[in-house]
Amino acid sequence: MSRRFSTYTSYSIACAIVWAVILAGVSSVADSATRRKFMMVFGGWWIGWLSATIARAVYPPPKRRVGP
């Protein structure tokens, strides 16, 4: 995989696409109780993704050491 595609932005876009497909599928075939459960799982995932995104912006990775 090229370096260009191994970024957090690519990960976020891919996750959004996958969740859109999952939620569209569940919405079309599941009953309301199942849809509610999937929305709760999606909401939990979204909160985790949002907190990770904020953490990446506020706390950048440490700088690499040079030398011994």
PQR file of N, CA, C, O and H, with PARSE charges and radii, in Angstrom:
ATOM      1  N   MET A   1       0.848  -1.176   0.000 -0.4000 1.5000
ATOM      2  CA  MET A   1       0.000   0.000   0.000 -0.0000 2.0000
ATOM      3  C   MET A   1       0.890   1.234   0.000  0.5500 1.7000
ATOM      4  O   MET A   1       1.888   1.290   0.719 -0.5500 1.4000
ATOM      5  N   SER A   2       0.534   2.194  -0.787 -0.4000 1.5000
ATOM      6  CA  SER A   2       1.344   3.398  -0.860 -0.0000 2.0000
ATOM      7  C   SER A   2       1.163   4.249   0.391  0.5500 1.7000
ATOM      8  O   SER A   2       0.151   4.145   1.084 -0.5500 1.4000
ATOM      9  H   SER A   2      -0.277   2.148  -1.370  0.4000 1.0000
ATOM     10  N   ARG A   3       2.124   5.065   0.663 -0.4000 1.5000
ATOM     11  CA  ARG A   3       2.114   5.923   1.849 -0.0000 2.0000
ATOM     12  C   ARG A   3       0.933   6.892   1.804  0.5500 1.7000
ATOM     13  O   ARG A   3       0.413   7.295   2.845 -0.5500 1.4000
ATOM     14  H   ARG A   3       2.947   5.149   0.100  0.4000 1.0000
ATOM     15  N   ARG A   4       0.519   7.256   0.617 -0.4000 1.5000
ATOM     16  CA  ARG A   4      -0.556   8.221   0.446 -0.0000 2.0000
ATOM     17  C   ARG A   4      -1.877   7.712   1.017  0.5500 1.7000
ATOM     18  O   ARG A   4      -2.686   8.502   1.505 -0.5500 1.4000
ATOM     19  H   ARG A   4       0.941   6.929  -0.229  0.4000 1.0000
ATOM     20  N   PHE A   5      -2.103   6.396   0.960 -0.4000 1.5000
ATOM     21  CA  PHE A   5      -3.366   5.844   1.412 -0.0000 2.0000
ATOM     22  C   PHE A   5      -3.349   5.397   2.861  0.5500 1.7000
ATOM     23  O   PHE A   5      -4.374   4.944   3.369 -0.5500 1.4000
ATOM     24  H   PHE A   5      -1.447   5.754   0.564  0.4000 1.0000
ATOM     25  N   SER A   6      -2.225   5.508   3.537 -0.4000 1.5000
ATOM     26  CA  SER A   6      -2.170   5.084   4.924 -0.0000 2.0000
ATOM     27  C   SER A   6      -2.201   6.295   5.853  0.5500 1.7000
ATOM     28  O   SER A   6      -1.292   6.510   6.655 -0.5500 1.4000
ATOM     29  H   SER A   6      -1.392   5.876   3.124  0.4000 1.0000
ATOM     30  N   THR A   7      -3.257   7.067   5.725 -0.4000 1.5000
ATOM     31  CA  THR A   7      -3.414   8.243   6.572 -0.0000 2.0000
ATOM     32  C   THR A   7      -4.698   8.132   7.368  0.5500 1.7000
ATOM     33  O   THR A   7      -5.573   7.324   7.053 -0.5500 1.4000
ATOM     34  H   THR A   7      -3.996   6.892   5.073  0.4000 1.0000
ATOM     35  N   TYR A   8      -4.803   8.942   8.391 -0.4000 1.5000
ATOM     36  CA  TYR A   8      -5.995   8.944   9.224 -0.0000 2.0000
ATOM     37  C   TYR A   8      -7.211   9.442   8.435  0.5500 1.7000
ATOM     38  O   TYR A   8      -8.336   9.004   8.678 -0.5500 1.4000
ATOM     39  H   TYR A   8      -4.093   9.598   8.647  0.4000 1.0000
ATOM     40  N   THR A   9      -6.982  10.345   7.506 -0.4000 1.5000
ATOM     41  CA  THR A   9      -8.081  10.829   6.668 -0.0000 2.0000
ATOM     42  C   THR A   9      -8.636   9.704   5.803  0.5500 1.7000
ATOM     43  O   THR A   9      -9.852   9.560   5.672 -0.5500 1.4000
ATOM     44  H   THR A   9      -6.068  10.700   7.309  0.4000 1.0000
ATOM     45  N   SER A  10      -7.752   8.911   5.217 -0.4000 1.5000
ATOM     46  CA  SER A  10      -8.201   7.768   4.414 -0.0000 2.0000
ATOM     47  C   SER A  10      -8.978   6.778   5.267  0.5500 1.7000
ATOM     48  O   SER A  10     -10.015   6.261   4.851 -0.5500 1.4000
ATOM     49  H   SER A  10      -6.765   9.028   5.323  0.4000 1.0000
ATOM     50  N   TYR A  11      -8.465   6.522   6.461 -0.4000 1.5000
ATOM     51  CA  TYR A  11      -9.156   5.636   7.396 -0.0000 2.0000
ATOM     52  C   TYR A  11     -10.554   6.168   7.706  0.5500 1.7000
ATOM     53  O   TYR A  11     -11.522   5.407   7.704 -0.5500 1.4000
ATOM     54  H   TYR A  11      -7.623   6.941   6.799  0.4000 1.0000
ATOM     55  N   SER A  12     -10.663   7.455   7.969 -0.4000 1.5000
ATOM     56  CA  SER A  12     -11.947   8.057   8.317 -0.0000 2.0000
ATOM     57  C   SER A  12     -12.936   7.981   7.155  0.5500 1.7000
ATOM     58  O   SER A  12     -14.114   7.687   7.358 -0.5500 1.4000
ATOM     59  H   SER A  12      -9.877   8.073   7.970  0.4000 1.0000
ATOM     60  N   ILE A  13     -12.464   8.242   5.951 -0.4000 1.5000
ATOM     61  CA  ILE A  13     -13.334   8.171   4.774 -0.0000 2.0000
ATOM     62  C   ILE A  13     -13.802   6.742   4.539  0.5500 1.7000
ATOM     63  O   ILE A  13     -14.973   6.509   4.240 -0.5500 1.4000
ATOM     64  H   ILE A  13     -11.507   8.481   5.786  0.4000 1.0000
ATOM     65  N   ALA A  14     -12.891   5.789   4.673 -0.4000 1.5000
ATOM     66  CA  ALA A  14     -13.260   4.378   4.496 -0.0000 2.0000
ATOM     67  C   ALA A  14     -14.275   3.942   5.547  0.5500 1.7000
ATOM     68  O   ALA A  14     -15.229   3.231   5.230 -0.5500 1.4000
ATOM     69  H   ALA A  14     -11.939   5.978   4.916  0.4000 1.0000
ATOM     70  N   CYS A  15     -14.080   4.357   6.778 -0.4000 1.5000
ATOM     71  CA  CYS A  15     -15.037   4.018   7.841 -0.0000 2.0000
ATOM     72  C   CYS A  15     -16.408   4.618   7.557  0.5500 1.7000
ATOM     73  O   CYS A  15     -17.427   3.961   7.769 -0.5500 1.4000
ATOM     74  H   CYS A  15     -13.306   4.934   7.036  0.4000 1.0000
ATOM     75  N   ALA A  16     -16.444   5.857   7.079 -0.4000 1.5000
ATOM     76  CA  ALA A  16     -17.720   6.498   6.761 -0.0000 2.0000
ATOM     77  C   ALA A  16     -18.446   5.740   5.654  0.5500 1.7000
ATOM     78  O   ALA A  16     -19.664   5.567   5.714 -0.5500 1.4000
ATOM     79  H   ALA A  16     -15.616   6.391   6.907  0.4000 1.0000
ATOM     80  N   ILE A  17     -17.710   5.293   4.655 -0.4000 1.5000
ATOM     81  CA  ILE A  17     -18.326   4.536   3.557 -0.0000 2.0000
ATOM     82  C   ILE A  17     -18.873   3.207   4.063  0.5500 1.7000
ATOM     83  O   ILE A  17     -19.995   2.823   3.735 -0.5500 1.4000
ATOM     84  H   ILE A  17     -16.721   5.434   4.606  0.4000 1.0000
ATOM     85  N   VAL A  18     -18.072   2.510   4.865 -0.4000 1.5000
ATOM     86  CA  VAL A  18     -18.514   1.213   5.393 -0.0000 2.0000
ATOM     87  C   VAL A  18     -19.737   1.377   6.286  0.5500 1.7000
ATOM     88  O   VAL A  18     -20.689   0.603   6.181 -0.5500 1.4000
ATOM     89  H   VAL A  18     -17.160   2.822   5.132  0.4000 1.0000
ATOM     90  N   TRP A  19     -19.721   2.368   7.157 -0.4000 1.5000
ATOM     91  CA  TRP A  19     -20.887   2.588   8.019 -0.0000 2.0000
ATOM     92  C   TRP A  19     -22.118   2.989   7.205  0.5500 1.7000
ATOM     93  O   TRP A  19     -23.231   2.589   7.547 -0.5500 1.4000
ATOM     94  H   TRP A  19     -18.948   2.996   7.243  0.4000 1.0000
ATOM     95  N   ALA A  20     -21.944   3.762   6.148 -0.4000 1.5000
ATOM     96  CA  ALA A  20     -23.079   4.130   5.302 -0.0000 2.0000
ATOM     97  C   ALA A  20     -23.704   2.895   4.668  0.5500 1.7000
ATOM     98  O   ALA A  20     -24.928   2.777   4.611 -0.5500 1.4000
ATOM     99  H   ALA A  20     -21.039   4.086   5.870  0.4000 1.0000
ATOM    100  N   VAL A  21     -22.873   1.979   4.193 -0.4000 1.5000
ATOM    101  CA  VAL A  21     -23.379   0.745   3.591 -0.0000 2.0000
ATOM    102  C   VAL A  21     -24.092  -0.105   4.642  0.5500 1.7000
ATOM    103  O   VAL A  21     -25.185  -0.616   4.394 -0.5500 1.4000
ATOM    104  H   VAL A  21     -21.879   2.075   4.239  0.4000 1.0000
ATOM    105  N   ILE A  22     -23.476  -0.254   5.810 -0.4000 1.5000
ATOM    106  CA  ILE A  22     -24.093  -1.059   6.880 -0.0000 2.0000
ATOM    107  C   ILE A  22     -25.432  -0.465   7.291  0.5500 1.7000
ATOM    108  O   ILE A  22     -26.430  -1.180   7.379 -0.5500 1.4000
ATOM    109  H   ILE A  22     -22.589   0.161   6.011  0.4000 1.0000
ATOM    110  N   LEU A  23     -25.457   0.834   7.543 -0.4000 1.5000
ATOM    111  CA  LEU A  23     -26.707   1.452   8.005 -0.0000 2.0000
ATOM    112  C   LEU A  23     -27.780   1.444   6.923  0.5500 1.7000
ATOM    113  O   LEU A  23     -28.963   1.309   7.237 -0.5500 1.4000
ATOM    114  H   LEU A  23     -24.646   1.415   7.472  0.4000 1.0000
ATOM    115  N   ALA A  24     -27.399   1.584   5.673 -0.4000 1.5000
ATOM    116  CA  ALA A  24     -28.381   1.507   4.582 -0.0000 2.0000
ATOM    117  C   ALA A  24     -28.969   0.106   4.500  0.5500 1.7000
ATOM    118  O   ALA A  24     -30.177  -0.059   4.329 -0.5500 1.4000
ATOM    119  H   ALA A  24     -26.439   1.694   5.418  0.4000 1.0000
ATOM    120  N   GLY A  25     -28.111  -0.903   4.623 -0.4000 1.5000
ATOM    121  CA  GLY A  25     -28.596  -2.277   4.591 -0.0000 2.0000
ATOM    122  C   GLY A  25     -29.507  -2.602   5.758  0.5500 1.7000
ATOM    123  O   GLY A  25     -30.559  -3.217   5.581 -0.5500 1.4000
ATOM    124  H   GLY A  25     -27.130  -0.769   4.762  0.4000 1.0000
ATOM    125  N   VAL A  26     -29.108  -2.193   6.936 -0.4000 1.5000
ATOM    126  CA  VAL A  26     -29.924  -2.459   8.123 -0.0000 2.0000
ATOM    127  C   VAL A  26     -31.242  -1.699   8.044  0.5500 1.7000
ATOM    128  O   VAL A  26     -32.287  -2.235   8.410 -0.5500 1.4000
ATOM    129  H   VAL A  26     -28.254  -1.694   7.079  0.4000 1.0000
ATOM    130  N   SER A  27     -31.203  -0.484   7.580 -0.4000 1.5000
ATOM    131  CA  SER A  27     -32.428   0.311   7.484 -0.0000 2.0000
ATOM    132  C   SER A  27     -33.437  -0.287   6.514  0.5500 1.7000
ATOM    133  O   SER A  27     -34.645  -0.144   6.697 -0.5500 1.4000
ATOM    134  H   SER A  27     -30.354  -0.048   7.283  0.4000 1.0000
ATOM    135  N   SER A  28     -32.936  -0.954   5.484 -0.4000 1.5000
ATOM    136  CA  SER A  28     -33.852  -1.476   4.477 -0.0000 2.0000
ATOM    137  C   SER A  28     -34.455  -2.828   4.848  0.5500 1.7000
ATOM    138  O   SER A  28     -35.538  -3.160   4.367 -0.5500 1.4000
ATOM    139  H   SER A  28     -31.954  -1.070   5.335  0.4000 1.0000
ATOM    140  N   VAL A  29     -33.787  -3.617   5.686 -0.4000 1.5000
ATOM    141  CA  VAL A  29     -34.302  -4.963   5.951 -0.0000 2.0000
ATOM    142  C   VAL A  29     -34.652  -5.242   7.413  0.5500 1.7000
ATOM    143  O   VAL A  29     -35.325  -6.235   7.687 -0.5500 1.4000
ATOM    144  H   VAL A  29     -32.907  -3.347   6.076  0.4000 1.0000
ATOM    145  N   ALA A  30     -34.230  -4.423   8.344 -0.4000 1.5000
ATOM    146  CA  ALA A  30     -34.418  -4.737   9.763 -0.0000 2.0000
ATOM    147  C   ALA A  30     -35.650  -4.041  10.341  0.5500 1.7000
ATOM    148  O   ALA A  30     -36.158  -3.063   9.792 -0.5500 1.4000
ATOM    149  H   ALA A  30     -33.683  -3.617   8.121  0.4000 1.0000
ATOM    150  N   ASP A  31     -36.105  -4.578  11.459 -0.4000 1.5000
ATOM    151  CA  ASP A  31     -37.218  -3.941  12.161 -0.0000 2.0000
ATOM    152  C   ASP A  31     -36.692  -2.772  13.008  0.5500 1.7000
ATOM    153  O   ASP A  31     -35.483  -2.552  13.088 -0.5500 1.4000
ATOM    154  H   ASP A  31     -35.692  -5.372  11.905  0.4000 1.0000
ATOM    155  N   SER A  32     -37.596  -2.039  13.629 -0.4000 1.5000
ATOM    156  CA  SER A  32     -37.204  -0.818  14.339 -0.0000 2.0000
ATOM    157  C   SER A  32     -36.300  -1.106  15.542  0.5500 1.7000
ATOM    158  O   SER A  32     -35.415  -0.305  15.843 -0.5500 1.4000
ATOM    159  H   SER A  32     -38.577  -2.218  13.565  0.4000 1.0000
ATOM    160  N   ALA A  33     -36.501  -2.225  16.233 -0.4000 1.5000
ATOM    161  CA  ALA A  33     -35.650  -2.551  17.386 -0.0000 2.0000
ATOM    162  C   ALA A  33     -34.211  -2.805  16.936  0.5500 1.7000
ATOM    163  O   ALA A  33     -33.267  -2.354  17.584 -0.5500 1.4000
ATOM    164  H   ALA A  33     -37.220  -2.876  15.990  0.4000 1.0000
ATOM    165  N   THR A  34     -34.047  -3.516  15.842 -0.4000 1.5000
ATOM    166  CA  THR A  34     -32.705  -3.796  15.331 -0.0000 2.0000
ATOM    167  C   THR A  34     -32.054  -2.520  14.810  0.5500 1.7000
ATOM    168  O   THR A  34     -30.863  -2.296  15.025 -0.5500 1.4000
ATOM    169  H   THR A  34     -34.814  -3.882  15.315  0.4000 1.0000
ATOM    170  N   ARG A  35     -32.828  -1.689  14.129 -0.4000 1.5000
ATOM    171  CA  ARG A  35     -32.283  -0.414  13.653 -0.0000 2.0000
ATOM    172  C   ARG A  35     -31.812   0.437  14.822  0.5500 1.7000
ATOM    173  O   ARG A  35     -30.762   1.075  14.742 -0.5500 1.4000
ATOM    174  H   ARG A  35     -33.796  -1.871  13.954  0.4000 1.0000
ATOM    175  N   ARG A  36     -32.577   0.454  15.904 -0.4000 1.5000
ATOM    176  CA  ARG A  36     -32.183   1.230  17.093 -0.0000 2.0000
ATOM    177  C   ARG A  36     -30.876   0.703  17.678  0.5500 1.7000
ATOM    178  O   ARG A  36     -30.011   1.488  18.065 -0.5500 1.4000
ATOM    179  H   ARG A  36     -33.430  -0.064  15.969  0.4000 1.0000
ATOM    180  N   LYS A  37     -30.726  -0.616  17.745 -0.4000 1.5000
ATOM    181  CA  LYS A  37     -29.483  -1.196  18.273 -0.0000 2.0000
ATOM    182  C   LYS A  37     -28.290  -0.817  17.402  0.5500 1.7000
ATOM    183  O   LYS A  37     -27.229  -0.466  17.917 -0.5500 1.4000
ATOM    184  H   LYS A  37     -31.429  -1.254  17.430  0.4000 1.0000
ATOM    185  N   PHE A  38     -28.463  -0.887  16.091 -0.4000 1.5000
ATOM    186  CA  PHE A  38     -27.365  -0.519  15.197 -0.0000 2.0000
ATOM    187  C   PHE A  38     -27.037   0.961  15.318  0.5500 1.7000
ATOM    188  O   PHE A  38     -25.868   1.338  15.240 -0.5500 1.4000
ATOM    189  H   PHE A  38     -29.325  -1.173  15.673  0.4000 1.0000
ATOM    190  N   MET A  39     -28.034   1.798  15.504 -0.4000 1.5000
ATOM    191  CA  MET A  39     -27.768   3.223  15.672 -0.0000 2.0000
ATOM    192  C   MET A  39     -27.022   3.488  16.980  0.5500 1.7000
ATOM    193  O   MET A  39     -26.190   4.393  17.042 -0.5500 1.4000
ATOM    194  H   MET A  39     -28.984   1.491  15.567  0.4000 1.0000
ATOM    195  N   MET A  40     -27.307   2.718  18.016 -0.4000 1.5000
ATOM    196  CA  MET A  40     -26.588   2.861  19.284 -0.0000 2.0000
ATOM    197  C   MET A  40     -25.122   2.443  19.116  0.5500 1.7000
ATOM    198  O   MET A  40     -24.219   3.107  19.625 -0.5500 1.4000
ATOM    199  H   MET A  40     -27.983   1.983  17.966  0.4000 1.0000
ATOM    200  N   VAL A  41     -24.896   1.349  18.405 -0.4000 1.5000
ATOM    201  CA  VAL A  41     -23.515   0.913  18.139 -0.0000 2.0000
ATOM    202  C   VAL A  41     -22.786   1.957  17.302  0.5500 1.7000
ATOM    203  O   VAL A  41     -21.640   2.300  17.590 -0.5500 1.4000
ATOM    204  H   VAL A  41     -25.629   0.810  17.991  0.4000 1.0000
ATOM    205  N   PHE A  42     -23.451   2.460  16.269 -0.4000 1.5000
ATOM    206  CA  PHE A  42     -22.850   3.495  15.436 -0.0000 2.0000
ATOM    207  C   PHE A  42     -22.539   4.741  16.256  0.5500 1.7000
ATOM    208  O   PHE A  42     -21.476   5.341  16.095 -0.5500 1.4000
ATOM    209  H   PHE A  42     -24.383   2.181  16.035  0.4000 1.0000
ATOM    210  N   GLY A  43     -23.458   5.135  17.136 -0.4000 1.5000
ATOM    211  CA  GLY A  43     -23.225   6.303  17.987 -0.0000 2.0000
ATOM    212  C   GLY A  43     -22.020   6.107  18.892  0.5500 1.7000
ATOM    213  O   GLY A  43     -21.233   7.034  19.081 -0.5500 1.4000
ATOM    214  H   GLY A  43     -24.322   4.648  17.267  0.4000 1.0000
ATOM    215  N   GLY A  44     -21.866   4.921  19.449 -0.4000 1.5000
ATOM    216  CA  GLY A  44     -20.703   4.631  20.279 -0.0000 2.0000
ATOM    217  C   GLY A  44     -19.416   4.678  19.480  0.5500 1.7000
ATOM    218  O   GLY A  44     -18.410   5.220  19.938 -0.5500 1.4000
ATOM    219  H   GLY A  44     -22.506   4.168  19.295  0.4000 1.0000
ATOM    220  N   TRP A  45     -19.451   4.103  18.278 -0.4000 1.5000
ATOM    221  CA  TRP A  45     -18.265   4.152  17.428 -0.0000 2.0000
ATOM    222  C   TRP A  45     -17.935   5.599  17.076  0.5500 1.7000
ATOM    223  O   TRP A  45     -16.771   6.001  17.099 -0.5500 1.4000
ATOM    224  H   TRP A  45     -20.268   3.662  17.906  0.4000 1.0000
ATOM    225  N   TRP A  46     -18.959   6.376  16.752 -0.4000 1.5000
ATOM    226  CA  TRP A  46     -18.745   7.765  16.354 -0.0000 2.0000
ATOM    227  C   TRP A  46     -18.132   8.576  17.496  0.5500 1.7000
ATOM    228  O   TRP A  46     -17.236   9.388  17.264 -0.5500 1.4000
ATOM    229  H   TRP A  46     -19.904   6.050  16.733  0.4000 1.0000
ATOM    230  N   ILE A  47     -18.605   8.363  18.725 -0.4000 1.5000
ATOM    231  CA  ILE A  47     -18.036   9.068  19.872 -0.0000 2.0000
ATOM    232  C   ILE A  47     -16.567   8.700  20.034  0.5500 1.7000
ATOM    233  O   ILE A  47     -15.736   9.568  20.302 -0.5500 1.4000
ATOM    234  H   ILE A  47     -19.333   7.703  18.913  0.4000 1.0000
ATOM    235  N   GLY A  48     -16.241   7.418  19.872 -0.4000 1.5000
ATOM    236  CA  GLY A  48     -14.845   6.997  19.952 -0.0000 2.0000
ATOM    237  C   GLY A  48     -13.994   7.605  18.857  0.5500 1.7000
ATOM    238  O   GLY A  48     -12.875   8.050  19.111 -0.5500 1.4000
ATOM    239  H   GLY A  48     -16.916   6.714  19.654  0.4000 1.0000
ATOM    240  N   TRP A  49     -14.515   7.626  17.638 -0.4000 1.5000
ATOM    241  CA  TRP A  49     -13.782   8.221  16.526 -0.0000 2.0000
ATOM    242  C   TRP A  49     -13.557   9.713  16.772  0.5500 1.7000
ATOM    243  O   TRP A  49     -12.463  10.225  16.534 -0.5500 1.4000
ATOM    244  H   TRP A  49     -15.424   7.264  17.431  0.4000 1.0000
ATOM    245  N   LEU A  50     -14.585  10.405  17.244 -0.4000 1.5000
ATOM    246  CA  LEU A  50     -14.477  11.835  17.503 -0.0000 2.0000
ATOM    247  C   LEU A  50     -13.439  12.114  18.586  0.5500 1.7000
ATOM    248  O   LEU A  50     -12.631  13.030  18.443 -0.5500 1.4000
ATOM    249  H   LEU A  50     -15.474   9.989  17.438  0.4000 1.0000
ATOM    250  N   SER A  51     -13.452  11.339  19.660 -0.4000 1.5000
ATOM    251  CA  SER A  51     -12.473  11.574  20.723 -0.0000 2.0000
ATOM    252  C   SER A  51     -11.049  11.280  20.237  0.5500 1.7000
ATOM    253  O   SER A  51     -10.110  11.981  20.618 -0.5500 1.4000
ATOM    254  H   SER A  51     -14.109  10.594  19.775  0.4000 1.0000
ATOM    255  N   ALA A  52     -10.884  10.258  19.407 -0.4000 1.5000
ATOM    256  CA  ALA A  52      -9.559   9.970  18.861 -0.0000 2.0000
ATOM    257  C   ALA A  52      -9.101  11.088  17.934  0.5500 1.7000
ATOM    258  O   ALA A  52      -7.924  11.448  17.935 -0.5500 1.4000
ATOM    259  H   ALA A  52     -11.646   9.689  19.098  0.4000 1.0000
ATOM    260  N   THR A  53     -10.009  11.636  17.152 -0.4000 1.5000
ATOM    261  CA  THR A  53      -9.663  12.730  16.244 -0.0000 2.0000
ATOM    262  C   THR A  53      -9.247  13.968  17.023  0.5500 1.7000
ATOM    263  O   THR A  53      -8.276  14.634  16.665 -0.5500 1.4000
ATOM    264  H   THR A  53     -10.965  11.344  17.152  0.4000 1.0000
ATOM    265  N   ILE A  54      -9.975  14.274  18.079 -0.4000 1.5000
ATOM    266  CA  ILE A  54      -9.622  15.423  18.923 -0.0000 2.0000
ATOM    267  C   ILE A  54      -8.268  15.191  19.579  0.5500 1.7000
ATOM    268  O   ILE A  54      -7.433  16.095  19.628 -0.5500 1.4000
ATOM    269  H   ILE A  54     -10.764  13.733  18.370  0.4000 1.0000
ATOM    270  N   ALA A  55      -8.053  13.979  20.083 -0.4000 1.5000
ATOM    271  CA  ALA A  55      -6.770  13.672  20.727 -0.0000 2.0000
ATOM    272  C   ALA A  55      -5.614  13.804  19.744  0.5500 1.7000
ATOM    273  O   ALA A  55      -4.547  14.296  20.111 -0.5500 1.4000
ATOM    274  H   ALA A  55      -8.731  13.245  20.042  0.4000 1.0000
ATOM    275  N   ARG A  56      -5.810  13.375  18.511 -0.4000 1.5000
ATOM    276  CA  ARG A  56      -4.746  13.492  17.511 -0.0000 2.0000
ATOM    277  C   ARG A  56      -4.436  14.959  17.214  0.5500 1.7000
ATOM    278  O   ARG A  56      -3.288  15.301  16.929 -0.5500 1.4000
ATOM    279  H   ARG A  56      -6.677  12.976  18.213  0.4000 1.0000
ATOM    280  N   ALA A  57      -5.436  15.818  17.277 -0.4000 1.5000
ATOM    281  CA  ALA A  57      -5.212  17.235  17.002 -0.0000 2.0000
ATOM    282  C   ALA A  57      -4.565  17.948  18.189  0.5500 1.7000
ATOM    283  O   ALA A  57      -3.704  18.809  18.010 -0.5500 1.4000
ATOM    284  H   ALA A  57      -6.368  15.540  17.508  0.4000 1.0000
ATOM    285  N   VAL A  58      -4.984  17.583  19.402 -0.4000 1.5000
ATOM    286  CA  VAL A  58      -4.491  18.273  20.593 -0.0000 2.0000
ATOM    287  C   VAL A  58      -3.138  17.737  21.037  0.5500 1.7000
ATOM    288  O   VAL A  58      -2.269  18.504  21.452 -0.5500 1.4000
ATOM    289  H   VAL A  58      -5.683  16.883  19.548  0.4000 1.0000
ATOM    290  N   TYR A  59      -2.957  16.425  20.951 -0.4000 1.5000
ATOM    291  CA  TYR A  59      -1.722  15.788  21.397 -0.0000 2.0000
ATOM    292  C   TYR A  59      -1.017  15.137  20.220  0.5500 1.7000
ATOM    293  O   TYR A  59      -1.210  13.948  19.966 -0.5500 1.4000
ATOM    294  H   TYR A  59      -3.663  15.802  20.614  0.4000 1.0000
ATOM    295  N   PRO A  60      -0.207  15.892  19.501 -0.5600 1.5000
ATOM    296  CA  PRO A  60       0.493  15.303  18.347  0.2800 2.0000
ATOM    297  C   PRO A  60       1.488  14.241  18.804  0.5500 1.7000
ATOM    298  O   PRO A  60       1.880  14.231  19.971 -0.5500 1.4000
ATOM    299  N   PRO A  61       1.899  13.355  17.913 -0.5600 1.5000
ATOM    300  CA  PRO A  61       2.851  12.313  18.297  0.2800 2.0000
ATOM    301  C   PRO A  61       4.188  12.918  18.726  0.5500 1.7000
ATOM    302  O   PRO A  61       4.549  14.009  18.285 -0.5500 1.4000
ATOM    303  N   PRO A  62       4.913  12.216  19.578 -0.5600 1.5000
ATOM    304  CA  PRO A  62       6.207  12.756  20.029  0.2800 2.0000
ATOM    305  C   PRO A  62       7.216  12.845  18.886  0.5500 1.7000
ATOM    306  O   PRO A  62       7.157  12.090  17.915 -0.5500 1.4000
ATOM    307  N   LYS A  63       8.123  13.770  19.030 -0.4000 1.5000
ATOM    308  CA  LYS A  63       9.167  13.915  18.016 -0.0000 2.0000
ATOM    309  C   LYS A  63      10.163  12.765  18.157  0.5500 1.7000
ATOM    310  O   LYS A  63      10.411  12.274  19.259 -0.5500 1.4000
ATOM    311  H   LYS A  63       8.171  14.383  19.819  0.4000 1.0000
ATOM    312  N   ARG A  64      10.729  12.344  17.027 -0.4000 1.5000
ATOM    313  CA  ARG A  64      11.697  11.251  17.033 -0.0000 2.0000
ATOM    314  C   ARG A  64      13.033  11.733  17.562  0.5500 1.7000
ATOM    315  O   ARG A  64      13.476  12.842  17.265 -0.5500 1.4000
ATOM    316  H   ARG A  64      10.528  12.742  16.132  0.4000 1.0000
ATOM    317  N   ARG A  65      13.656  10.890  18.339 -0.4000 1.5000
ATOM    318  CA  ARG A  65      14.983  11.221  18.861 -0.0000 2.0000
ATOM    319  C   ARG A  65      16.039  10.921  17.804  0.5500 1.7000
ATOM    320  O   ARG A  65      15.932   9.974  17.025 -0.5500 1.4000
ATOM    321  H   ARG A  65      13.296   9.988  18.580  0.4000 1.0000
ATOM    322  N   VAL A  66      17.050  11.762  17.813 -0.4000 1.5000
ATOM    323  CA  VAL A  66      18.180  11.569  16.908 -0.0000 2.0000
ATOM    324  C   VAL A  66      19.412  11.315  17.760  0.5500 1.7000
ATOM    325  O   VAL A  66      19.693  12.060  18.698 -0.5500 1.4000
ATOM    326  H   VAL A  66      17.137  12.532  18.446  0.4000 1.0000
ATOM    327  N   GLY A  67      20.129  10.283  17.437 -0.4000 1.5000
ATOM    328  CA  GLY A  67      21.345   9.988  18.182 -0.0000 2.0000
ATOM    329  C   GLY A  67      21.123   8.921  19.229  0.5500 1.7000
ATOM    330  O   GLY A  67      20.076   8.274  19.251 -0.5500 1.4000
ATOM    331  H   GLY A  67      19.901   9.677  16.674  0.4000 1.0000
ATOM    332  N   PRO A  68      22.119   8.730  20.113 -0.5600 1.5000
ATOM    333  CA  PRO A  68      22.041   7.638  21.091  0.2800 2.0000
ATOM    334  C   PRO A  68      21.084   7.876  22.158  0.5500 1.7000
ATOM    335  O   PRO A  68      20.923   7.035  23.042 -0.5500 1.4000
TER
END
